[in-house]
Amino acid sequence: MKYKLILASASPRRHQLMQDAGFQFEVRLKQTQEIWPEGLAVEKVPEYLAILKARPFSGELQEDELLITADTVVCLDQKILGKPKNRAHAIEMLHQLSGRKHQVVSGVCLTTTRAQNSFSAYTDVYFKTLSDEEIIYYVDTCQPFDKAGAYGIQEWIGYIGIKRIEGSFYNVMGLPVQQLYEALKCFPINKK
């Protein structure tokens, strides 16, 4: 069965990545409280949240529809850096990431009326030591307030500040496209 893809994400970056990869999809949104159990390992949080984001669609999917939900976090020292609350918080986050390695983890969940699969993707990101001027310029110019960790790898800070990555570039943007493509190719049809 060829599925009609439903992307449950408001992220313009995920929309663009899906389009650029040639996927035909429809966007459907539902509110979900992004709360995870205390003590859950930080690298497991995105997959947990991706599964959680699929729940509000239960009973609404059609037989020929496949729902894609995802969540991405930035992890530093076993702590999750979420989206910055304001300019000062964004500057503080970038100071924390400066000169260090951190991990970006995305969880993706694929759901149909008959089956559900989920997976995580991991990318290590290495920042150079950023100057105060570079951080302030980036925050004031790009206003990364809707981005986990207060940065977008595809923006100015990525060009001048990221020394290297190990793993998927697109995962850092918010969707591990290659892994998603492979997961869709072998998605089970008759399991629940």
N, C-alpha and C positions, 0 to 999 in steps of 0.2 A: 504494500500500500504506500502510495506517495502522500506524504503529509503536507497539510497547509501549516506553515510555521507561524506561531504566535510569539512575539517577543514582549515579555512583561517587564519593560524597562523604560524609564523616562530619559535615560542617559543619551545625550546627542552623540557621544563618542561610540557607544554600542550600536546605535542606529547606523552611524557612518561605517563602522567596521563591517557590520552585516551587509550593507549595501555594496561596499567595496569588494567584499568576498563573493558577490553575485547571488546572495540569498534573496529570495522573494519572501516577504513577511508582512504581517500586520502587527501593529502595536496595540496592546490592551493593558490598561493599568488598573491596579487595585492597591489600596493602602495596606501596609503590613507594618506592625511594630517590630523593629529590628532589635529584639532582645534575645539573648542566648543564655543558656544555663551557666551559673557561676561555676568556675572550675573547668569549663570546656577549654581545651588547649587552643591558643590563638590561631594556629594554622588550620584548625577544624571549623572555626567560626564562619568563614565565607560559605562553605558547602552547607552547613547547618542553615544559614540564612537563605541560601538559594532554594533549599527544600521548603523552608517556611514560607517563602514568597509564592510558592506554587499552591499552597493550601487554599487560599481564597477562591481559586478557580475550580476547586473540586465540585463535580456535578454539573459544571457549565461547559466543559469541553465537548466538542463533537467528535465522533469516531475518527474523522479524518484530520483532526487537528493535533499538532504537537507544540506544547508550550515550552518556551525557553525562559528560565529565570536565572539570574546571576547576582553575585555580590563580590566586591573586591575590597580587600583591606591592605593597609600598609603596616607592617610589623617591625618594630624596633625594640630590641632588648626584651623580647617576649611580651610586648605591650602593643596594643592596636592604636595607631594614630588615625583618628577619624577625619571628618571634614572640619576645617577650621571654623571657629565661631565668628571670627572677625579678623581684621588686618593684623593686630598684635599677635593673635594666636597663630596665624599663618607664618608670620616672621619667626615666632618661637619654634614652630615645627621645623622649619627649614634650617634653623640653627642646630636643632637636634640631629637632623639628617646629614648636615655638612661634614665632609671628611670621613664618612662612615658607610658601612654596608648595611642595607636593610633588605627585607624580603616583602615582595608583593605577592599576595595569594588571592586567587579568584576561585570561587566555587560556582559551578554551573549545574543546573538541574534540568533534565528533559522529562517531560510528563505527557502521557497520552491517557486515554480512558482505560488502557490495558496495562500500561507499564510505566515505571519511573526509574531513571538512571541518574546518578550524579557523580561528579568528579571534581578534583581540585587541580589547579595549576600553580606552580611556584616559580618565581623569578627573583634572583638576587640582583640588587641594584647598588652600584658603587658611585657615590658622589665624591667629587673633589672637595677640597675645603673652599667653601663659598665666602666671599667677603660680605660685609654688612651692606655695601653699596649694591652688590649683585642681588642679594636677597630682597632688599627694599625695592630696587628697580623692577624685579620680576613680580613681586606681589602687587605693586602699584600699577604696573602695565597690564598684567594678565588676570589679576584678581581671581586667584585659584580657590575660591571659597566653596566651590561645589566638588572639590577633588579630595579624595582621601590622601592624607599626607601633605596636603597643600601644594601639590605640584602636578603638572601634566608632562609626561616624558616627551610628548610631541610639541611642546611649547619651548620658548626661549631657554628656560632653565635646563631642559633636556639637551639642547644643542651645546650649551657652554659648560654645564655642570656635571653631567653624568659621564664618568670615565669609561665604564663598561657595564654590561649586564650579562648574567648567565641565566638563560631561559628565554621565554617568549617576550618579545618587544610588545606585542599586541595585548598580552596579559597585563602589562603595566598600564596600558591604555584602558583596560577594564574588561576585556573579553579575549580569552585565549582561542583565537579563531581557528588555528590549525587543529587543536584538540577537539574543538566543537565540531569541525568538519568531519573528523574521523569518528567521533561519537555518533553523529547523525547517520553516517554511512552504515554503521553496524548496530543501530538502535534496535532492540528486540521488539517484535511485533505482537507476540502472543503471550507475554508474561505479565503478571500483576502481583 
